[in-house]
């Protein structure tokens, strides 16, 4: 389809809506197996812990794919890569639908390789979005994640309870976990094919002569680590991605097993808090496009994400349901709502023509966090039998991230800046101000929670 005759606003709307749809159904595939894990484990007669191995394989593949996706996106075109990512994800569900346990690592590899859908969509949006609108455009696109969560939350249970009647053979089929995977895979393939009319225009900048090399992948990571602003964004992707993975993996279990709430109450709190992330992503993008710099917004998100992690860490049975829900909302509007503005800032800082590759390099740190944080959390839980300690531990890197974003990007070492900060803090005047601020803040928060929520 030739889109050149249309106004740039129409083209931007098509790019945003198509990439939002791609993001939503990508996330449906990402969480389909965790949704079905209990049924699959019971059917195979294995421990539920197998999901950890599945996610580990997926994340390792995701890291490798993110590091090396730049040249492939430029060579084949970002929209074609978006389609192939959906084909890979749908294919992973088809593999799962076979019901053969030893093939599930193949499904995890396909799912991990498809993680480059986000760098591909960033390449397209960076091409068509005006720079002053980029934060809000990227944030709108990233609402595809909570939208995908809602789609999966409705679609998976509906399919599990659905039946198919074939009149020709007088045959009635009740869908199980495998049938659900198969149907979702077909839907995802249809979504991938629906993007085809946009390919001619959106992939007009592809360069078929570009060669992929491992040295190019390492060069991408070198750029991310050596460029101060990109290095800060990689830290943010790691620290907030880690908080996100801990919340997704353990919050409901914490409420049920640690705080004695029912599955319905825990699930409702999780769902309500997750819904707030949709508006928060757009809000942060709007602020970053208008009144505040992206760096200032990232400071605020990181700081309050750390606060949210610490507050979850001190949950106990004396906390009311409303207080827990309020903290869960704070956690979601920060730790689960940073993606859009971070991707927009990454696109702005990337060398021209290499937005997808640099985005992949930054997001590789998110994949690392999603592999490391749950493992550390699980270890702490096994050693201490405390659900809260892991959340508190996960908040520490986010607070360091807030410290980094409070200042302009540092040209030298973070360690040197940290030591200078410590020297500044230990002066008597600063210590008195900090202690006074902590006492006043803690008193006000405690009074509010006691009078309104407990």
Residue pairs with C-beta under 8 A, 6 or more apart in sequence:
1 197
1 198
1 200
1 201
2 200
2 201
3 10
3 11
3 14
3 198
3 201
4 201
8 128
11 128
11 201
12 128
12 129
12 137
14 198
15 124
15 125
15 127
15 128
15 129
15 202
16 125
16 129
16 137
16 140
16 141
18 195
18 198
19 82
19 121
19 124
19 125
19 141
19 144
20 140
20 141
20 143
20 144
20 147
21 144
21 191
21 194
22 82
22 85
22 86
22 117
22 121
22 144
22 191
22 195
23 117
23 118
23 121
23 141
23 142
23 144
23 145
23 147
23 148
24 144
24 145
24 147
24 148
24 151
25 86
25 89
25 148
25 151
25 187
25 188
25 191
26 85
26 86
26 89
26 114
26 117
26 144
26 148
27 144
27 145
27 147
27 148
27 149
27 152
28 148
28 151
28 152
28 155
28 184
28 188
29 89
29 90
29 92
29 93
29 111
29 114
29 184
29 188
30 89
30 111
30 148
31 148
31 149
31 152
32 93
32 152
32 156
32 180
32 181
32 184
33 40
33 51
33 54
33 96
33 107
33 111
33 181
34 51
34 55
35 152
35 156
36 156
36 177
36 180
36 181
37 48
37 50
37 51
38 48
39 160
39 176
39 177
40 96
40 177
41 47
41 48
41 50
41 51
43 99
43 176
43 177
44 50
44 101
46 101
52 374
52 378
54 104
54 105
54 107
54 108
55 108
55 370
55 371
55 374
56 371
57 105
57 108
57 109
57 112
58 108
58 109
58 111
58 112
59 112
59 367
59 368
59 370
59 371
60 112
60 371
61 108
61 109
61 111
61 112
61 113
61 115
62 112
62 113
62 115
62 364
62 367
63 364
63 367
63 368
63 371
64 112
65 112
65 113
65 114
65 115
65 116
65 360
66 115
66 116
66 119
66 360
66 361
66 363
66 364
66 367
67 217
67 218
67 220
67 221
67 360
67 361
67 364
68 212
68 214
68 216
68 217
68 220
68 360
69 81
69 116
69 119
69 120
69 356
69 357
69 360
70 119
70 216
70 217
70 220
70 354
70 356
70 357
70 358
70 360
70 361
71 210
71 211
71 212
71 213
71 216
71 357
72 81
72 116
72 212
73 81
73 116
73 119
73 120
73 123
73 356
73 357
74 206
74 207
74 210
74 353
74 354
74 356
74 357
75 206
75 207
75 208
75 209
75 210
75 211
75 212
76 84
76 203
76 206
76 208
77 199
77 202
77 203
77 205
77 206
78 120
78 121
78 123
78 124
78 202
78 203
78 206
78 356
79 120
79 124
79 195
79 198
79 199
79 202
79 203
80 199
80 203
80 206
81 116
81 117
81 120
81 356
82 117
82 120
82 121
82 124
82 192
82 195
83 192
83 193
83 195
83 196
83 199
84 114
85 113
85 114
85 115
85 116
85 117
85 120
86 114
86 117
86 188
86 189
86 191
86 192
86 195
87 189
87 192
88 110
88 111
88 113
88 114
89 110
89 111
89 114
89 188
90 184
90 185
90 186
90 188
90 189
90 192
91 110
91 185
92 106
92 107
92 108
92 110
92 111
92 114
93 107
93 181
93 182
93 184
93 185
93 188
94 181
94 182
94 185
95 103
95 104
95 106
95 107
95 110
96 104
96 107
96 178
96 181
97 178
97 179
97 181
97 182
97 185
98 178
99 178
115 363
115 367
116 356
116 360
118 343
118 359
118 360
118 363
119 355
119 356
119 357
119 359
119 360
119 363
120 356
121 141
122 138
122 343
122 346
122 347
122 355
122 356
122 359
123 355
123 356
123 359
124 202
125 134
125 137
125 138
125 141
125 347
126 134
126 347
126 348
126 350
126 355
127 202
127 205
127 355
129 137
129 138
131 348
132 289
133 289
134 289
134 344
134 347
134 348
135 284
135 285
135 286
135 287
135 288
135 289
135 294
135 297
135 340
135 341
135 344
135 345
136 282
136 285
136 286
136 288
136 289
136 340
137 285
137 344
138 285
138 339
138 340
138 341
138 343
138 344
138 347
139 281
139 282
139 284
139 285
139 286
139 288
139 339
139 340
139 341
139 344
140 281
140 282
140 285
140 340
141 340
142 281
142 339
142 340
142 343
143 278
143 281
143 282
143 340
145 277
145 339
146 274
146 275
146 277
146 278
146 281
146 336
147 278
149 274
150 275
153 271
155 184
155 187
156 180
156 184
159 175
159 179
159 180
159 183
159 184
160 175
160 176
160 177
160 180
161 175
162 174
162 175
163 172
163 173
163 174
163 175
164 172
164 173
164 175
165 171
165 172
165 173
166 172
166 173
173 179
175 183
205 353
216 357
220 354
220 357
220 358
220 360
220 361
221 361
221 364
223 230
223 351
223 358
223 361
224 230
224 231
224 234
224 358
224 361
224 362
225 231
225 234
227 349
228 409
228 410
228 411
229 345
229 349
229 409
230 346
230 349
230 350
230 358
230 361
230 362
231 409
232 295
232 401
232 404
232 405
232 409
233 298
233 342
233 345
233 346
233 349
233 362
234 361
234 362
234 365
235 365
235 397
235 400
235 401
235 404
236 298
236 302
236 338
236 342
236 401
236 405
237 342
237 362
237 363
237 365
237 366
237 369
238 365
238 366
238 368
238 369
238 397
239 302
239 305
239 369
239 397
239 398
239 400
239 401
240 301
240 302
240 305
240 334
240 335
240 338
240 398
240 401
241 365
241 366
241 367
241 369
241 370
241 373
242 369
242 370
242 372
242 373
242 394
242 397
243 305
243 308
243 309
243 331
243 335
243 373
243 394
243 395
243 398
244 335
244 336
244 370
245 369
245 370
245 373
245 374
246 309
246 373
246 374
246 377
246 390
246 391
246 394
247 312
247 331
247 332
247 335
247 336
249 374
249 377
250 374
250 377
250 381
250 387
250 390
250 391
251 266
251 270
251 312
251 328
251 331
252 263
252 266
252 267
252 270
253 387
254 312
254 315
254 387
254 388
254 391
255 261
255 265
255 266
255 269
255 324
256 262
256 263
256 266
257 387
258 315
258 387
258 388
259 315
259 316
259 317
259 319
259 324
260 317
261 269
261 321
265 321
269 321
269 324
269 325
269 328
270 328
272 325
272 328
272 329
273 325
273 328
273 329
273 331
273 332
274 332
274 336
276 329
276 332
276 333
277 332
277 333
277 336
277 337
279 333
280 332
280 333
280 334
280 337
281 337
281 339
281 340
282 340
284 297
284 301
284 337
284 338
284 340
284 341
285 340
285 341
285 344
287 297
288 294
288 297
288 341
288 344
288 345
294 341
294 344
294 345
294 348
295 345
295 405
295 408
295 409
296 405
297 341
298 338
298 341
298 342
298 345
298 401
298 405
299 402
299 405
299 406
301 334
301 337
301 338
301 341
302 334
302 398
302 399
302 401
302 402
302 405
303 398
303 399
303 402
304 330
304 334
305 331
305 334
305 335
305 338
305 395
305 398
306 395
306 396
306 398
306 399
306 401
306 402
307 330
307 395
308 327
308 330
308 331
308 334
308 335
308 395
309 331
309 335
309 391
309 392
309 394
309 395
309 398
310 391
310 392
310 395
311 327
311 330
311 331
312 327
312 328
312 331
312 388
312 391
313 388
313 389
313 390
313 391
313 392
313 395
314 388
314 392
315 324
315 327
315 387
315 388
316 388
318 454
319 454
320 453
320 454
322 453
323 449
323 453
323 454
326 453
335 398
342 362
343 359
346 355
346 358
346 359
346 362
347 355
347 359
349 358
350 357
350 358
350 359
351 358
373 394
376 390
376 393
377 390
377 393
377 394
380 386
380 389
380 390
380 393
381 387
381 389
381 390
403 418
403 421
404 410
404 414
404 417
407 417
410 417
424 430
425 431
425 434
